[in-house]
Amino acid sequence: MKQAPEHLVNLIEPIVEGLGYECVGIDYNPHPKHGLLRVYIDSENGILVEDCTKVSHQISGVLDVEDPIQGFYQLEVSSPVRIDLFLKSVNLSSLSVAPSWFIYLKPFMVVEKSQD
């Protein structure tokens, strides 16, 4: 996945910020059959699935009108993985040996598919 082109960033960031969220990243992977546009949002109060849905619907509407992406693509809106919040909830001092951790975090996301 690579950072989205500037014209997509300039289109999406104001939408996210206008809804009261921080746009922390936009990735775009163009592909003729299954392109992927991923938008990461955050806020001081954290992100709920309802927040992702709200942002997704607004972005989707603007993308439908502006049509900046040719062909089929999937829009995903999600929160960034907040490892700092996870580690605060773990009491490492209660472990008697050095831990070996394998952490797999899968944040929720809202997915919308668009087809020309």
MODELLER restraints for C-alpha pairs under 7 A, 6 or more apart:
rsr = mdl.restraints
at = mdl.atoms
rsr.add(forms.Gaussian(group=physical.xy_distance, feature=features.Distance(at['CA:1:A'], at['CA:27:A']), mean=6.13, stdev=0.5))
rsr.add(forms.Gaussian(group=physical.xy_distance, feature=features.Distance(at['CA:1:A'], at['CA:28:A']), mean=6.28, stdev=0.5))
rsr.add(forms.Gaussian(group=physical.xy_distance, feature=features.Distance(at['CA:1:A'], at['CA:29:A']), mean=5.52, stdev=0.5))
rsr.add(forms.Gaussian(group=physical.xy_distance, feature=features.Distance(at['CA:2:A'], at['CA:27:A']), mean=5.37, stdev=0.5))
rsr.add(forms.Gaussian(group=physical.xy_distance, feature=features.Distance(at['CA:2:A'], at['CA:28:A']), mean=5.77, stdev=0.5))
rsr.add(forms.Gaussian(group=physical.xy_distance, feature=features.Distance(at['CA:2:A'], at['CA:29:A']), mean=6.38, stdev=0.5))
rsr.add(forms.Gaussian(group=physical.xy_distance, feature=features.Distance(at['CA:3:A'], at['CA:26:A']), mean=6.00, stdev=0.5))
rsr.add(forms.Gaussian(group=physical.xy_distance, feature=features.Distance(at['CA:3:A'], at['CA:27:A']), mean=4.39, stdev=0.5))
rsr.add(forms.Gaussian(group=physical.xy_distance, feature=features.Distance(at['CA:3:A'], at['CA:28:A']), mean=5.91, stdev=0.5))
rsr.add(forms.Gaussian(group=physical.xy_distance, feature=features.Distance(at['CA:4:A'], at['CA:26:A']), mean=5.65, stdev=0.5))
rsr.add(forms.Gaussian(group=physical.xy_distance, feature=features.Distance(at['CA:4:A'], at['CA:27:A']), mean=4.78, stdev=0.5))
rsr.add(forms.Gaussian(group=physical.xy_distance, feature=features.Distance(at['CA:4:A'], at['CA:28:A']), mean=4.64, stdev=0.5))
rsr.add(forms.Gaussian(group=physical.xy_distance, feature=features.Distance(at['CA:9:A'], at['CA:26:A']), mean=6.83, stdev=0.5))
rsr.add(forms.Gaussian(group=physical.xy_distance, feature=features.Distance(at['CA:12:A'], at['CA:59:A']), mean=6.63, stdev=0.5))
rsr.add(forms.Gaussian(group=physical.xy_distance, feature=features.Distance(at['CA:13:A'], at['CA:23:A']), mean=5.98, stdev=0.5))
rsr.add(forms.Gaussian(group=physical.xy_distance, feature=features.Distance(at['CA:15:A'], at['CA:59:A']), mean=6.73, stdev=0.5))
rsr.add(forms.Gaussian(group=physical.xy_distance, feature=features.Distance(at['CA:16:A'], at['CA:22:A']), mean=6.60, stdev=0.5))
rsr.add(forms.Gaussian(group=physical.xy_distance, feature=features.Distance(at['CA:16:A'], at['CA:23:A']), mean=6.02, stdev=0.5))
rsr.add(forms.Gaussian(group=physical.xy_distance, feature=features.Distance(at['CA:16:A'], at['CA:55:A']), mean=6.41, stdev=0.5))
rsr.add(forms.Gaussian(group=physical.xy_distance, feature=features.Distance(at['CA:17:A'], at['CA:23:A']), mean=6.71, stdev=0.5))
rsr.add(forms.Gaussian(group=physical.xy_distance, feature=features.Distance(at['CA:21:A'], at['CA:41:A']), mean=6.31, stdev=0.5))
rsr.add(forms.Gaussian(group=physical.xy_distance, feature=features.Distance(at['CA:21:A'], at['CA:42:A']), mean=5.85, stdev=0.5))
rsr.add(forms.Gaussian(group=physical.xy_distance, feature=features.Distance(at['CA:21:A'], at['CA:43:A']), mean=5.35, stdev=0.5))
rsr.add(forms.Gaussian(group=physical.xy_distance, feature=features.Distance(at['CA:22:A'], at['CA:41:A']), mean=5.52, stdev=0.5))
rsr.add(forms.Gaussian(group=physical.xy_distance, feature=features.Distance(at['CA:22:A'], at['CA:42:A']), mean=5.14, stdev=0.5))
rsr.add(forms.Gaussian(group=physical.xy_distance, feature=features.Distance(at['CA:22:A'], at['CA:43:A']), mean=5.89, stdev=0.5))
rsr.add(forms.Gaussian(group=physical.xy_distance, feature=features.Distance(at['CA:23:A'], at['CA:40:A']), mean=6.07, stdev=0.5))
rsr.add(forms.Gaussian(group=physical.xy_distance, feature=features.Distance(at['CA:23:A'], at['CA:41:A']), mean=4.75, stdev=0.5))
rsr.add(forms.Gaussian(group=physical.xy_distance, feature=features.Distance(at['CA:23:A'], at['CA:42:A']), mean=6.65, stdev=0.5))
rsr.add(forms.Gaussian(group=physical.xy_distance, feature=features.Distance(at['CA:24:A'], at['CA:40:A']), mean=5.49, stdev=0.5))
rsr.add(forms.Gaussian(group=physical.xy_distance, feature=features.Distance(at['CA:24:A'], at['CA:41:A']), mean=5.60, stdev=0.5))
rsr.add(forms.Gaussian(group=physical.xy_distance, feature=features.Distance(at['CA:24:A'], at['CA:42:A']), mean=6.77, stdev=0.5))
rsr.add(forms.Gaussian(group=physical.xy_distance, feature=features.Distance(at['CA:25:A'], at['CA:39:A']), mean=5.90, stdev=0.5))
rsr.add(forms.Gaussian(group=physical.xy_distance, feature=features.Distance(at['CA:25:A'], at['CA:40:A']), mean=5.04, stdev=0.5))
rsr.add(forms.Gaussian(group=physical.xy_distance, feature=features.Distance(at['CA:26:A'], at['CA:38:A']), mean=5.68, stdev=0.5))
rsr.add(forms.Gaussian(group=physical.xy_distance, feature=features.Distance(at['CA:26:A'], at['CA:39:A']), mean=4.54, stdev=0.5))
rsr.add(forms.Gaussian(group=physical.xy_distance, feature=features.Distance(at['CA:26:A'], at['CA:40:A']), mean=6.27, stdev=0.5))
rsr.add(forms.Gaussian(group=physical.xy_distance, feature=features.Distance(at['CA:27:A'], at['CA:37:A']), mean=5.86, stdev=0.5))
rsr.add(forms.Gaussian(group=physical.xy_distance, feature=features.Distance(at['CA:27:A'], at['CA:38:A']), mean=5.08, stdev=0.5))
rsr.add(forms.Gaussian(group=physical.xy_distance, feature=features.Distance(at['CA:27:A'], at['CA:39:A']), mean=6.52, stdev=0.5))
rsr.add(forms.Gaussian(group=physical.xy_distance, feature=features.Distance(at['CA:28:A'], at['CA:36:A']), mean=5.70, stdev=0.5))
rsr.add(forms.Gaussian(group=physical.xy_distance, feature=features.Distance(at['CA:28:A'], at['CA:37:A']), mean=4.52, stdev=0.5))
rsr.add(forms.Gaussian(group=physical.xy_distance, feature=features.Distance(at['CA:28:A'], at['CA:38:A']), mean=6.29, stdev=0.5))
rsr.add(forms.Gaussian(group=physical.xy_distance, feature=features.Distance(at['CA:29:A'], at['CA:35:A']), mean=5.61, stdev=0.5))
rsr.add(forms.Gaussian(group=physical.xy_distance, feature=features.Distance(at['CA:29:A'], at['CA:36:A']), mean=5.10, stdev=0.5))
rsr.add(forms.Gaussian(group=physical.xy_distance, feature=features.Distance(at['CA:29:A'], at['CA:37:A']), mean=6.50, stdev=0.5))
rsr.add(forms.Gaussian(group=physical.xy_distance, feature=features.Distance(at['CA:30:A'], at['CA:36:A']), mean=6.41, stdev=0.5))
rsr.add(forms.Gaussian(group=physical.xy_distance, feature=features.Distance(at['CA:32:A'], at['CA:71:A']), mean=6.31, stdev=0.5))
rsr.add(forms.Gaussian(group=physical.xy_distance, feature=features.Distance(at['CA:32:A'], at['CA:72:A']), mean=6.70, stdev=0.5))
rsr.add(forms.Gaussian(group=physical.xy_distance, feature=features.Distance(at['CA:33:A'], at['CA:72:A']), mean=6.01, stdev=0.5))
rsr.add(forms.Gaussian(group=physical.xy_distance, feature=features.Distance(at['CA:34:A'], at['CA:72:A']), mean=6.03, stdev=0.5))
rsr.add(forms.Gaussian(group=physical.xy_distance, feature=features.Distance(at['CA:34:A'], at['CA:73:A']), mean=5.45, stdev=0.5))
rsr.add(forms.Gaussian(group=physical.xy_distance, feature=features.Distance(at['CA:35:A'], at['CA:72:A']), mean=6.26, stdev=0.5))
rsr.add(forms.Gaussian(group=physical.xy_distance, feature=features.Distance(at['CA:35:A'], at['CA:73:A']), mean=4.16, stdev=0.5))
rsr.add(forms.Gaussian(group=physical.xy_distance, feature=features.Distance(at['CA:35:A'], at['CA:74:A']), mean=6.09, stdev=0.5))
rsr.add(forms.Gaussian(group=physical.xy_distance, feature=features.Distance(at['CA:36:A'], at['CA:73:A']), mean=5.34, stdev=0.5))
rsr.add(forms.Gaussian(group=physical.xy_distance, feature=features.Distance(at['CA:36:A'], at['CA:74:A']), mean=4.81, stdev=0.5))
rsr.add(forms.Gaussian(group=physical.xy_distance, feature=features.Distance(at['CA:36:A'], at['CA:75:A']), mean=6.16, stdev=0.5))
rsr.add(forms.Gaussian(group=physical.xy_distance, feature=features.Distance(at['CA:37:A'], at['CA:74:A']), mean=6.03, stdev=0.5))
rsr.add(forms.Gaussian(group=physical.xy_distance, feature=features.Distance(at['CA:37:A'], at['CA:75:A']), mean=4.87, stdev=0.5))
rsr.add(forms.Gaussian(group=physical.xy_distance, feature=features.Distance(at['CA:37:A'], at['CA:76:A']), mean=6.21, stdev=0.5))
rsr.add(forms.Gaussian(group=physical.xy_distance, feature=features.Distance(at['CA:38:A'], at['CA:75:A']), mean=5.90, stdev=0.5))
rsr.add(forms.Gaussian(group=physical.xy_distance, feature=features.Distance(at['CA:38:A'], at['CA:76:A']), mean=4.65, stdev=0.5))
rsr.add(forms.Gaussian(group=physical.xy_distance, feature=features.Distance(at['CA:38:A'], at['CA:77:A']), mean=5.87, stdev=0.5))
rsr.add(forms.Gaussian(group=physical.xy_distance, feature=features.Distance(at['CA:39:A'], at['CA:76:A']), mean=6.15, stdev=0.5))
rsr.add(forms.Gaussian(group=physical.xy_distance, feature=features.Distance(at['CA:39:A'], at['CA:77:A']), mean=4.77, stdev=0.5))
rsr.add(forms.Gaussian(group=physical.xy_distance, feature=features.Distance(at['CA:39:A'], at['CA:78:A']), mean=6.43, stdev=0.5))
rsr.add(forms.Gaussian(group=physical.xy_distance, feature=features.Distance(at['CA:40:A'], at['CA:77:A']), mean=5.86, stdev=0.5))
rsr.add(forms.Gaussian(group=physical.xy_distance, feature=features.Distance(at['CA:40:A'], at['CA:78:A']), mean=5.07, stdev=0.5))
rsr.add(forms.Gaussian(group=physical.xy_distance, feature=features.Distance(at['CA:40:A'], at['CA:79:A']), mean=5.22, stdev=0.5))
rsr.add(forms.Gaussian(group=physical.xy_distance, feature=features.Distance(at['CA:40:A'], at['CA:80:A']), mean=5.85, stdev=0.5))
rsr.add(forms.Gaussian(group=physical.xy_distance, feature=features.Distance(at['CA:41:A'], at['CA:78:A']), mean=6.24, stdev=0.5))
rsr.add(forms.Gaussian(group=physical.xy_distance, feature=features.Distance(at['CA:41:A'], at['CA:79:A']), mean=5.16, stdev=0.5))
rsr.add(forms.Gaussian(group=physical.xy_distance, feature=features.Distance(at['CA:41:A'], at['CA:80:A']), mean=6.89, stdev=0.5))
rsr.add(forms.Gaussian(group=physical.xy_distance, feature=features.Distance(at['CA:42:A'], at['CA:79:A']), mean=5.89, stdev=0.5))
rsr.add(forms.Gaussian(group=physical.xy_distance, feature=features.Distance(at['CA:47:A'], at['CA:79:A']), mean=6.21, stdev=0.5))
rsr.add(forms.Gaussian(group=physical.xy_distance, feature=features.Distance(at['CA:49:A'], at['CA:108:A']), mean=6.79, stdev=0.5))
rsr.add(forms.Gaussian(group=physical.xy_distance, feature=features.Distance(at['CA:49:A'], at['CA:109:A']), mean=6.93, stdev=0.5))
rsr.add(forms.Gaussian(group=physical.xy_distance, feature=features.Distance(at['CA:52:A'], at['CA:77:A']), mean=5.56, stdev=0.5))
rsr.add(forms.Gaussian(group=physical.xy_distance, feature=features.Distance(at['CA:52:A'], at['CA:78:A']), mean=5.90, stdev=0.5))
rsr.add(forms.Gaussian(group=physical.xy_distance, feature=features.Distance(at['CA:52:A'], at['CA:109:A']), mean=6.66, stdev=0.5))
rsr.add(forms.Gaussian(group=physical.xy_distance, feature=features.Distance(at['CA:52:A'], at['CA:110:A']), mean=5.95, stdev=0.5))
rsr.add(forms.Gaussian(group=physical.xy_distance, feature=features.Distance(at['CA:53:A'], at['CA:110:A']), mean=5.90, stdev=0.5))
rsr.add(forms.Gaussian(group=physical.xy_distance, feature=features.Distance(at['CA:56:A'], at['CA:77:A']), mean=5.91, stdev=0.5))
rsr.add(forms.Gaussian(group=physical.xy_distance, feature=features.Distance(at['CA:56:A'], at['CA:110:A']), mean=6.91, stdev=0.5))
rsr.add(forms.Gaussian(group=physical.xy_distance, feature=features.Distance(at['CA:71:A'], at['CA:115:A']), mean=6.45, stdev=0.5))
rsr.add(forms.Gaussian(group=physical.xy_distance, feature=features.Distance(at['CA:71:A'], at['CA:116:A']), mean=5.58, stdev=0.5))
rsr.add(forms.Gaussian(group=physical.xy_distance, feature=features.Distance(at['CA:72:A'], at['CA:114:A']), mean=5.84, stdev=0.5))
rsr.add(forms.Gaussian(group=physical.xy_distance, feature=features.Distance(at['CA:72:A'], at['CA:115:A']), mean=4.62, stdev=0.5))
rsr.add(forms.Gaussian(group=physical.xy_distance, feature=features.Distance(at['CA:72:A'], at['CA:116:A']), mean=6.20, stdev=0.5))
rsr.add(forms.Gaussian(group=physical.xy_distance, feature=features.Distance(at['CA:73:A'], at['CA:113:A']), mean=6.18, stdev=0.5))
rsr.add(forms.Gaussian(group=physical.xy_distance, feature=features.Distance(at['CA:73:A'], at['CA:114:A']), mean=5.67, stdev=0.5))
rsr.add(forms.Gaussian(group=physical.xy_distance, feature=features.Distance(at['CA:73:A'], at['CA:115:A']), mean=6.84, stdev=0.5))
rsr.add(forms.Gaussian(group=physical.xy_distance, feature=features.Distance(at['CA:74:A'], at['CA:111:A']), mean=6.85, stdev=0.5))
rsr.add(forms.Gaussian(group=physical.xy_distance, feature=features.Distance(at['CA:74:A'], at['CA:112:A']), mean=5.77, stdev=0.5))
rsr.add(forms.Gaussian(group=physical.xy_distance, feature=features.Distance(at['CA:74:A'], at['CA:113:A']), mean=4.38, stdev=0.5))
rsr.add(forms.Gaussian(group=physical.xy_distance, feature=features.Distance(at['CA:74:A'], at['CA:114:A']), mean=6.13, stdev=0.5))
rsr.add(forms.Gaussian(group=physical.xy_distance, feature=features.Distance(at['CA:75:A'], at['CA:111:A']), mean=5.63, stdev=0.5))
rsr.add(forms.Gaussian(group=physical.xy_distance, feature=features.Distance(at['CA:75:A'], at['CA:112:A']), mean=5.03, stdev=0.5))
rsr.add(forms.Gaussian(group=physical.xy_distance, feature=features.Distance(at['CA:75:A'], at['CA:113:A']), mean=6.07, stdev=0.5))
rsr.add(forms.Gaussian(group=physical.xy_distance, feature=features.Distance(at['CA:76:A'], at['CA:109:A']), mean=6.29, stdev=0.5))
rsr.add(forms.Gaussian(group=physical.xy_distance, feature=features.Distance(at['CA:76:A'], at['CA:110:A']), mean=5.53, stdev=0.5))
rsr.add(forms.Gaussian(group=physical.xy_distance, feature=features.Distance(at['CA:76:A'], at['CA:111:A']), mean=4.49, stdev=0.5))
rsr.add(forms.Gaussian(group=physical.xy_distance, feature=features.Distance(at['CA:76:A'], at['CA:112:A']), mean=6.42, stdev=0.5))
rsr.add(forms.Gaussian(group=physical.xy_distance, feature=features.Distance(at['CA:77:A'], at['CA:109:A']), mean=5.47, stdev=0.5))
rsr.add(forms.Gaussian(group=physical.xy_distance, feature=features.Distance(at['CA:77:A'], at['CA:110:A']), mean=5.31, stdev=0.5))
rsr.add(forms.Gaussian(group=physical.xy_distance, feature=features.Distance(at['CA:77:A'], at['CA:111:A']), mean=6.69, stdev=0.5))
rsr.add(forms.Gaussian(group=physical.xy_distance, feature=features.Distance(at['CA:78:A'], at['CA:107:A']), mean=6.93, stdev=0.5))
rsr.add(forms.Gaussian(group=physical.xy_distance, feature=features.Distance(at['CA:78:A'], at['CA:108:A']), mean=6.11, stdev=0.5))
rsr.add(forms.Gaussian(group=physical.xy_distance, feature=features.Distance(at['CA:78:A'], at['CA:109:A']), mean=4.24, stdev=0.5))
rsr.add(forms.Gaussian(group=physical.xy_distance, feature=features.Distance(at['CA:78:A'], at['CA:110:A']), mean=6.46, stdev=0.5))
rsr.add(forms.Gaussian(group=physical.xy_distance, feature=features.Distance(at['CA:79:A'], at['CA:107:A']), mean=6.51, stdev=0.5))
rsr.add(forms.Gaussian(group=physical.xy_distance, feature=features.Distance(at['CA:81:A'], at['CA:107:A']), mean=6.26, stdev=0.5))
